[in-house]
């Protein structure tokens, strides 16, 4: 490695560090809210590079008109200057009056994109060329690309953004930015928005997932249908004429009949109940975060198998159940475990 490359890696760019500190100070002063009304106080505007070149051109035209006493030069100069002023007001008014609202964010798995839906509402006129993006963090990473949309007059438009939580647990929605350069690109009007919403990130499932642990017999109840891999069930038998309807295993009936098979009934002849427990101790010698990833993968596998399952963590037990609510309870417990 060359000496120049070494010095660049050791000595950070002072301009970037100062800019990051300034932006962090500015964003810390913004209130957190999931609904933001854009007004004169929170919409900012500055000329773009094209706008600065346009202003320089006007200065040259004005000096040439004064030097050569060109009346048509005066006309052209002030006509272009008036167009630039009108463009500045149109650019600022494109954002002013808009309402930005962030819809509730669904939980995701760590290192997977979390979808953000921002609803833009215009109370009056049609708004063109509004771009939204997630503001890059202070580490100096590249700015995400802008997603542009138009907002109809008296209507709404939905912008879709995303960010990737890098670990499990609660995450604040990152700072968002909306901007426009409509109509001529001479000025850039923008706003900075800090939503109050939080996103829950579940532990990333283990890849490839380990096989589910075996269900364990527990005395005290009739044997129920259990499946370790979604294909073989225990505690059921073929339907017999005269079986009560309440013994028919209806969850399996639709798939069985579509495949040309026969109905199955629950077998109540056994006094042993099979229970599937997803336990912390069953993960062997894995590190804590790796255990959580394995338990997350087991939760998804048990849910796909349509079986009742429970979760045991140090200091917390979730009783066996099935369905989307049980999956959500288990994944939330894994995400928030300490």
Secondary structure as the mmCIF struct_conf table of DSSP 4:
data_model
#
loop_
_struct_conf.conf_type_id
_struct_conf.id
_struct_conf.beg_label_comp_id
_struct_conf.beg_label_asym_id
_struct_conf.beg_label_seq_id
_struct_conf.end_label_comp_id
_struct_conf.end_label_asym_id
_struct_conf.end_label_seq_id
HELX_RH_AL_P HELX_RH_AL_P1 UNK A 3 UNK A 10
BEND BEND1 UNK A 11 UNK A 11
HELX_RH_AL_P HELX_RH_AL_P2 UNK A 14 UNK A 28
TURN_TY1_P TURN_TY1_P1 UNK A 29 UNK A 29
BEND BEND2 UNK A 30 UNK A 30
HELX_LH_PP_P HELX_LH_PP_P1 UNK A 31 UNK A 31
STRN STRN1 UNK A 32 UNK A 32
BEND BEND3 UNK A 34 UNK A 34
STRN STRN2 UNK A 35 UNK A 37
TURN_TY1_P TURN_TY1_P2 UNK A 40 UNK A 42
STRN STRN3 UNK A 44 UNK A 47
HELX_RH_AL_P HELX_RH_AL_P3 UNK A 49 UNK A 68
TURN_TY1_P TURN_TY1_P3 UNK A 69 UNK A 69
HELX_RH_AL_P HELX_RH_AL_P4 UNK A 71 UNK A 95
TURN_TY1_P TURN_TY1_P4 UNK A 96 UNK A 97
STRN STRN4 UNK A 99 UNK A 102
HELX_LH_PP_P HELX_LH_PP_P2 UNK A 103 UNK A 107
STRN STRN5 UNK A 108 UNK A 109
TURN_TY1_P TURN_TY1_P5 UNK A 110 UNK A 111
BEND BEND4 UNK A 112 UNK A 112
STRN STRN6 UNK A 113 UNK A 121
BEND BEND5 UNK A 123 UNK A 125
STRN STRN7 UNK A 127 UNK A 134
HELX_LH_PP_P HELX_LH_PP_P3 UNK A 135 UNK A 136
TURN_TY1_P TURN_TY1_P6 UNK A 138 UNK A 139
HELX_LH_PP_P HELX_LH_PP_P4 UNK A 141 UNK A 146
STRN STRN8 UNK A 147 UNK A 151
TURN_TY1_P TURN_TY1_P7 UNK A 153 UNK A 154
BEND BEND6 UNK A 155 UNK A 155
STRN STRN9 UNK A 156 UNK A 164
BEND BEND7 UNK A 167 UNK A 168
STRN STRN10 UNK A 169 UNK A 172
HELX_LH_PP_P HELX_LH_PP_P5 UNK A 173 UNK A 175
STRN STRN11 UNK A 176 UNK A 180
TURN_TY1_P TURN_TY1_P8 UNK A 182 UNK A 184
BEND BEND8 UNK A 185 UNK A 186
STRN STRN12 UNK A 187 UNK A 193
STRN STRN13 UNK A 194 UNK A 194
STRN STRN14 UNK A 198 UNK A 202
HELX_LH_PP_P HELX_LH_PP_P6 UNK A 203 UNK A 206
BEND BEND9 UNK A 207 UNK A 208
HELX_LH_PP_P HELX_LH_PP_P7 UNK A 209 UNK A 215
STRN STRN15 UNK A 216 UNK A 219
BEND BEND10 UNK A 220 UNK A 221
STRN STRN16 UNK A 226 UNK A 227
BEND BEND11 UNK A 228 UNK A 231
STRN STRN17 UNK A 233 UNK A 234
BEND BEND12 UNK A 235 UNK A 235
STRN STRN18 UNK A 236 UNK A 238
TURN_TY1_P TURN_TY1_P9 UNK A 241 UNK A 242
HELX_RH_3T_P HELX_RH_3T_P1 UNK A 245 UNK A 247
STRN STRN19 UNK A 248 UNK A 248
HELX_RH_AL_P HELX_RH_AL_P5 UNK A 250 UNK A 258
TURN_TY1_P TURN_TY1_P10 UNK A 259 UNK A 260
STRN STRN20 UNK A 264 UNK A 266
BEND BEND13 UNK A 269 UNK A 269
STRN STRN21 UNK A 272 UNK A 279
BEND BEND14 UNK A 280 UNK A 280
HELX_RH_3T_P HELX_RH_3T_P2 UNK A 281 UNK A 283
TURN_TY1_P TURN_TY1_P11 UNK A 284 UNK A 285
HELX_RH_AL_P HELX_RH_AL_P6 UNK A 288 UNK A 304
TURN_TY1_P TURN_TY1_P12 UNK A 305 UNK A 306
STRN STRN22 UNK A 309 UNK A 313
TURN_TY1_P TURN_TY1_P13 UNK A 314 UNK A 315
STRN STRN23 UNK A 316 UNK A 321
BEND BEND15 UNK A 323 UNK A 323
HELX_RH_AL_P HELX_RH_AL_P7 UNK A 324 UNK A 336
#
